[in-house]
Amino acid sequence: MTDAAMPLAGPAPAKSLHQPDARTRKRNAAERRFRLYGMAAVSAGLVALVVLLTSILSQGLPAFQQTYIEAEIYLDPAILDPNGTRDPEEISKVLTFSYKPMIEDSLTSVAERLQGQGASELTPAMLAGMISGAANAQLRDYVLANPEEIGQTVEFEFLTNARIDQYMKGKVTRESAALDSKVDVAQLNAADALVEGGAMETRFNWDFITAPDASENRPEAAGLGVALLGSLYMMLIVLFLALPIGVAASIYLEEFAKKNVWTDIIEVNISNLAAVPSIVFGILGLAIFINWMHLPNSAPIVGGLVLTLMTLPTIIIATRASLKAVPPSIRDAALGVGASKMQAVFHHVLPLAAPGILTGTIIGLAQALGETAPLLLIGMVAFVRDYPDAPPGGLFEPATGLPVQVYNFTQRADPAFVERASGAIIVLLVFLVVMNLIAIILRRRFERRW
């Protein structure tokens, strides 16, 4: 035996940081693949978003344009105000059907003028078939709003029917008109003559945003006015109920409540409620607010209460997460200088958590704004033409919501309602974008303060 060291089998291989080995090359390749997977996922999402927005915008933007026939109409006092009192109450007693002779006389004048310009095939009867069935009511509303113009000849614009409007937007062709019982090629030729004669034009349609819904036979007159008011009223109810209740519950559970089995049960149930399908809240609202409390069907107060129940878990979870994100040192420092527990929470912790609380609240409101299923169960799918009054009385009057109006449009047979539905979706998306912008602005403002 000897104490001499055993000789090495050979020199150790030299390694360089500039020459990666096989294991390093494999790890780098895995990282590159992961980045590619991430880029592919993001690209697929962006492509899907572009396709979705392109589809909605291409179908919905024409809803903000409408075709009108311009004509001069004599508001005959013998029909509208035979007593000559100009009393709105007396004028309102004139039936809508009584306005039809004045409209026919006006269209006769338009036809005669264009016949003199070479449109010999144009007749008053053809023009009468091209205007909307809502023309009588449209003229009646104008007279009731302007009774002082009775006895005068005024410039008036009549809505064209849906087929003529779709033709002006390029969605109806002569080939399709030959197979359609609601329009014929002669009317399309007449539409071209009206455009050439300056008696018909397509322009921006404010009535689509402000007017109420219309019947299934008059898609050109359908609007979103009542639905927008209904959604606004429901969002106000959700804001004034869900925000204070949710924030108060979150502050108590996170800052003041003792951690025991009861608080654990409450926390688990809040998390479970956030995952409950929205239609379950509709069933709950139907059972409690309508069947038991006997609140009116299709009223914003019921819709707002149902959406408040649905939004509360989201606000509570977001608020508690924001409160937890505030460092404990803030609380300890406040308590160390003599502040009470309530002062530490409301003067220091809550302002720091405000950006997250506001963001969670607006996200909850945006979720509630787009809900349809619970509103269908409480009757807000009803056809409503009358605008609700201002709050608080208007909260108990029939109304509908913007997502429900989209659903209503898609259930109707006339193809023009597809355009209306896409236009309503655009309005809904604009509301959601505005709400998210408000959340970002408020978040940055409070972050700058601290």
C-alpha positions in Angstrom: 0.0 0.0 0.0 1.2 3.5 -0.6 0.1 7.0 0.4 0.6 8.4 -3.2 -2.4 9.9 -4.8 -4.0 8.0 -7.6 -3.4 9.6 -11.0 -6.4 11.1 -12.8 -7.8 9.3 -15.8 -7.3 12.3 -18.0 -7.6 16.1 -18.1 -11.0 17.6 -17.3 -12.8 18.9 -20.4 -12.6 22.7 -20.7 -15.9 24.5 -20.7 -16.6 28.0 -22.1 -19.4 30.4 -21.4 -19.3 31.4 -25.0 -19.9 27.9 -26.2 -23.2 26.5 -24.8 -23.3 22.8 -24.2 -26.2 20.5 -25.3 -28.2 21.1 -22.1 -28.0 24.9 -22.5 -29.0 24.7 -26.2 -32.0 22.6 -25.3 -33.1 25.1 -22.6 -32.7 28.0 -25.0 -34.7 26.2 -27.6 -37.5 25.5 -25.1 -37.6 29.3 -24.2 -37.8 30.2 -27.9 -40.7 27.8 -28.4 -42.5 29.2 -25.4 -42.1 32.8 -26.7 -43.5 31.6 -30.1 -46.4 29.9 -28.4 -47.2 33.1 -26.5 -46.9 35.3 -29.7 -49.1 32.8 -31.6 -51.8 32.9 -28.8 -51.7 36.8 -28.7 -51.9 36.9 -32.5 -54.8 34.5 -32.6 -56.7 36.6 -30.1 -56.0 39.8 -32.0 -57.2 38.2 -35.3 -60.4 37.0 -33.6 -61.0 40.4 -32.2 -60.4 42.1 -35.6 -62.8 39.6 -37.3 -65.4 40.2 -34.6 -65.2 44.0 -34.7 -65.1 44.0 -38.5 -68.2 41.9 -38.6 -70.1 44.0 -36.1 -69.0 47.4 -37.6 -69.7 46.3 -41.2 -73.3 45.3 -40.3 -74.0 47.8 -37.6 -72.6 51.1 -38.9 -75.4 51.4 -41.6 -77.9 51.4 -38.8 -76.8 55.0 -37.9 -77.7 56.1 -41.5 -81.3 56.4 -42.6 -83.0 57.3 -45.9 -85.5 60.1 -46.0 -87.9 61.4 -48.7 -88.2 65.2 -48.6 -91.5 66.8 -49.4 -93.5 70.0 -48.7 -96.7 69.3 -46.8 -99.6 71.6 -46.1 -100.8 71.2 -42.5 -104.5 71.6 -43.2 -106.2 73.3 -40.2 -109.6 71.9 -41.3 -108.3 68.5 -40.4 -105.9 69.2 -37.6 -107.7 72.0 -35.8 -111.2 72.7 -37.0 -112.1 74.9 -34.1 -109.0 77.1 -34.6 -108.1 77.1 -30.9 -104.6 75.6 -31.4 -105.2 73.8 -28.1 -102.7 70.8 -27.9 -105.3 68.7 -26.1 -107.8 69.2 -28.9 -105.1 68.6 -31.6 -104.0 65.4 -29.9 -107.6 64.0 -30.4 -107.1 63.9 -34.2 -106.6 60.3 -35.2 -103.3 59.3 -36.7 -105.2 57.9 -39.8 -106.5 61.5 -40.5 -103.0 62.6 -41.4 -102.9 60.2 -44.4 -104.7 62.6 -47.0 -102.1 65.4 -46.3 -99.3 62.9 -46.9 -100.8 61.7 -50.1 -101.2 65.3 -51.4 -97.6 66.0 -50.5 -96.4 62.9 -52.3 -98.5 63.8 -55.4 -96.6 67.1 -55.6 -93.3 65.4 -55.4 -94.3 62.9 -58.1 -95.6 65.7 -60.4 -92.3 67.7 -60.0 -90.2 64.7 -60.8 -92.4 63.7 -63.8 -91.6 67.1 -65.2 -87.9 66.2 -64.9 -88.3 63.0 -66.9 -89.3 60.4 -64.3 -92.5 59.6 -66.1 -92.9 56.2 -64.4 -93.1 57.8 -61.0 -96.6 57.9 -59.5 -98.0 59.1 -56.2 -99.1 55.5 -55.4 -95.6 54.3 -55.9 -94.2 56.9 -53.6 -96.8 56.0 -51.0 -95.6 52.4 -51.1 -92.0 53.6 -50.5 -92.5 55.5 -47.3 -92.5 54.0 -43.9 -95.8 52.9 -42.3 -94.8 55.1 -39.4 -95.1 58.3 -41.5 -98.6 59.1 -40.1 -97.4 58.9 -36.5 -94.2 60.7 -37.5 -96.2 63.7 -38.9 -98.6 63.7 -35.9 -95.7 63.9 -33.4 -94.3 66.9 -35.4 -97.7 68.7 -35.4 -98.1 68.1 -31.6 -94.7 69.5 -31.0 -95.2 72.5 -33.3 -99.0 73.4 -33.2 -98.2 77.0 -34.3 -97.3 75.7 -37.8 -100.8 74.5 -38.5 -102.1 76.2 -41.6 -98.6 76.5 -43.1 -96.7 74.5 -45.7 -93.6 73.0 -44.1 -90.6 71.1 -45.3 -90.9 67.5 -44.0 -88.8 64.4 -44.2 -90.5 61.0 -44.3 -88.8 57.8 -43.5 -88.6 55.3 -46.4 -89.5 51.7 -45.7 -86.9 49.2 -44.8 -86.5 47.8 -48.3 -85.8 51.2 -50.0 -83.4 52.1 -47.2 -81.6 48.8 -47.6 -81.4 49.4 -51.3 -79.8 52.8 -50.8 -77.2 51.0 -48.5 -76.5 48.4 -51.2 -78.1 45.5 -49.3 -81.1 45.0 -51.7 -80.5 44.4 -55.4 -82.8 44.2 -58.4 -82.3 40.5 -58.4 -83.4 40.1 -54.8 -86.2 42.6 -55.3 -87.7 40.3 -58.0 -88.1 37.6 -55.3 -89.3 39.9 -52.6 -93.0 40.6 -52.1 -92.3 43.8 -50.1 -90.6 45.7 -53.0 -90.4 45.6 -56.8 -87.9 46.8 -59.4 -90.1 49.8 -60.3 -89.8 51.1 -56.8 -86.0 50.8 -57.0 -86.0 52.7 -60.3 -88.2 55.3 -58.6 -85.7 55.5 -55.7 -82.9 56.3 -58.2 -85.1 59.0 -59.8 -85.8 60.5 -56.3 -82.1 60.7 -55.6 -81.4 62.3 -58.9 -84.2 64.8 -58.3 -82.8 65.7 -54.9 -85.9 64.5 -53.1 -84.3 61.6 -51.3 -81.1 61.3 -49.3 -79.4 59.0 -46.8 -77.9 60.8 -43.8 -77.1 60.3 -40.1 -80.0 59.0 -38.1 -80.2 60.4 -34.5 -83.6 58.7 -34.1 -81.9 55.3 -34.0 -80.3 56.4 -30.6 -83.2 58.5 -29.2 -86.4 56.9 -30.6 -88.3 54.1 -29.0 -88.7 50.6 -30.4 -91.1 50.0 -33.4 -93.3 47.1 -34.5 -92.0 44.2 -36.4 -93.3 45.7 -39.7 -91.5 49.0 -39.3 -87.8 48.2 -38.7 -86.8 51.6 -40.2 -88.4 53.4 -37.2 -86.9 51.2 -34.5 -84.7 53.0 -32.0 -82.8 52.5 -28.7 -84.2 55.4 -26.7 -86.2 53.4 -24.1 -83.5 50.7 -23.8 -80.8 53.3 -23.1 -82.9 55.0 -20.4 -83.7 51.6 -18.9 -80.1 50.6 -18.8 -79.1 54.0 -17.3 -81.7 53.7 -14.5 -80.6 50.1 -13.7 -76.9 51.2 -13.6 -77.7 54.0 -11.2 -79.5 51.6 -8.9 -76.6 49.2 -9.0 -74.1 52.0 -8.4 -75.9 53.5 -5.4 -76.6 50.1 -3.8 -73.8 47.7 -4.7 -70.9 50.1 -4.2 -71.6 51.2 -0.6 -72.8 47.8 0.5 -70.0 45.9 -1.2 -67.3 48.2 0.1 -68.7 48.3 3.7 -68.9 44.5 3.7 -65.4 44.1 2.4 -63.9 46.6 5.0 -65.7 44.7 7.8 -64.6 41.3 6.7 -61.0 42.3 6.0 -60.2 44.8 8.8 -62.6 44.3 11.7 -64.2 40.8 11.7 -62.5 38.1 13.8 -61.3 35.1 11.8 -63.5 32.2 12.8 -65.7 29.6 11.3 -68.5 32.1 10.5 -66.3 34.4 8.6 -64.8 31.4 6.7 -68.4 30.4 5.7 -69.2 33.9 4.6 -66.0 34.1 2.5 -66.7 30.8 0.8 -70.2 31.7 0.0 -69.2 35.1 -1.5 -66.7 33.2 -3.7 -69.4 30.7 -4.7 -71.9 33.5 -5.5 -69.4 35.1 -7.9 -69.5 31.9 -9.9 -73.2 31.4 -9.9 -74.8 31.7 -13.4 -76.6 35.0 -13.9 -79.9 33.3 -14.8 -80.1 32.0 -11.2 -80.1 35.6 -10.0 -83.0 36.2 -12.4 -85.0 33.3 -10.9 -84.2 34.8 -7.4 -85.4 38.2 -8.5 -88.6 36.8 -10.0 -89.4 34.9 -6.7 -88.5 37.7 -4.3 -89.0 41.0 -5.9 -92.0 40.2 -8.2 -93.9 37.2 -6.7 -93.3 38.1 -3.0 -92.7 41.9 -2.9 -95.1 42.5 -5.8 -92.9 45.0 -7.6 -94.0 45.7 -11.2 -92.8 43.6 -14.0 -90.3 45.0 -16.6 -89.4 47.8 -14.2 -85.9 49.2 -13.8 -86.2 48.9 -10.0 -86.5 45.1 -10.3 -83.7 44.9 -12.9 -81.4 47.1 -10.8 -82.0 45.0 -7.7 -81.3 41.8 -9.5 -78.1 43.2 -11.1 -77.1 44.5 -7.7 -77.2 41.0 -6.2 -75.2 39.7 -9.1 -72.6 42.5 -8.9 -72.1 42.5 -5.1 -69.7 39.4 -5.0 -67.5 40.9 -7.7 -67.2 44.2 -5.9 -66.5 42.5 -2.5 -63.8 40.2 -4.0 -62.1 43.1 -5.8 -62.3 45.4 -2.7 -60.9 42.8 -0.4 -58.0 42.1 -2.8 -57.3 45.8 -2.9 -57.3 46.1 0.9 -55.0 43.1 1.2 -52.6 44.7 -1.2 -52.0 47.7 1.2 -48.8 46.9 3.2 -49.3 46.1 6.9 -46.7 48.7 7.8 -49.3 51.4 6.9 -51.6 50.1 9.5 -48.9 49.6 12.1 -47.5 53.1 11.5 -51.0 54.7 11.9 -51.7 52.7 15.1 -48.2 53.5 16.4 -48.8 57.3 16.3 -52.1 56.9 18.2 -54.7 56.5 15.5 -57.7 54.3 16.3 -58.4 51.2 14.2 -61.2 53.0 12.3 -58.9 56.0 11.7 -56.2 53.8 10.4 -58.6 52.1 8.0 -60.5 55.1 6.7 -57.7 57.7 6.7 -54.8 55.5 5.4 -55.8 52.0 4.2 -58.9 52.9 2.2 -57.4 55.8 0.2 -54.6 53.5 -0.8 -57.0 50.8 -1.9 -59.3 53.2 -3.7 -57.8 52.6 -7.2 -58.5 48.9 -7.0 -61.9 49.4 -5.5 -63.0 51.7 -8.3 -61.6 49.4 -10.9 -63.5 46.4 -9.5 -66.6 48.5 -9.2 -66.6 49.6 -12.8 -65.8 46.1 -14.0 -68.8 44.9 -12.0 -71.0 47.6 -13.5 -69.7 46.7 -17.0 -70.6 43.1 -16.4 -74.1 44.0 -15.2 -74.6 46.3 -18.2 -74.2 43.4 -20.6 -76.4 40.9 -18.8 -79.5 39.6 -20.6 -80.6 36.3 -19.0 -81.8 37.7 -15.6 -83.6 40.6 -17.3 -85.5 38.2 -19.5 -86.9 36.3 -16.5 -88.2 39.5 -14.8 -90.2 40.5 -17.9 -87.9 43.2 -19.4 -88.2 41.5 -22.8 -91.6 43.2 -23.2 -92.3 45.6 -26.1 -92.1 49.1 -24.6 -92.7 52.3 -26.6 -93.3 54.9 -23.9 -90.3 56.5 -22.2 -90.2 56.1 -18.5 -90.4 59.3 -16.4 -87.5 60.7 -14.5 -86.5 59.0 -11.2 -87.9 58.1 -8.8 -91.2 57.5 -10.5 -89.6 56.2 -13.7 -87.9 53.4 -11.8 -91.3 51.7 -11.4 -92.5 52.2 -15.0 -92.0 49.6 -17.8 -88.7 49.8 -19.6 -86.2 47.5 -21.2 -82.4 47.2 -21.3 -79.9 47.6 -24.1 -78.8 43.9 -24.2 -82.4 42.8 -24.1 -83.1 45.1 -27.0 -80.4 43.4 -29.0 -82.0 40.1 -28.2 -85.4 41.4 -29.3 -84.0 42.7 -32.6 -82.4 39.3 -33.4 -85.7 37.5 -32.8 -87.6 39.4 -35.6 -87.9 38.2 -39.1 -87.1 41.2 -41.2 -83.5 41.3 -42.3 -83.3 45.0 -41.5 -83.4 44.1 -37.8 -80.1 42.4 -38.1 -78.6 45.8 -38.9 -80.4 47.3 -36.0 -79.1 44.6 -33.6 -75.5 45.2 -34.8 -75.9 48.9 -34.3 -77.2 48.3 -30.8 -74.1 46.2 -30.1 -71.9 49.0 -31.2 -73.7 51.4 -28.8 -73.2 48.8 -26.0 -69.5 48.4 -26.8 -69.1 52.2 -26.7 -70.6 52.3 -23.2 -68.3 49.5 -22.1 -65.2 51.3 -23.6 -66.2 54.6 -21.9 -66.7 52.8 -18.5 -63.2 51.2 -18.8 -61.7 54.6 -19.7 -63.3 56.1 -16.6 -61.8 53.3 -14.5 -58.3 53.9 -15.9 -58.6 57.7 -15.4 -59.8 57.3 -11.8 -57.1 54.8 -11.0 -54.3 57.0 -12.3 -55.8 60.0 -10.5 -55.8 58.3 -7.1 -52.4 56.8 -7.7 -50.9 60.3 -8.4 -52.5 61.5 -5.1 -50.5 58.9 -3.2 
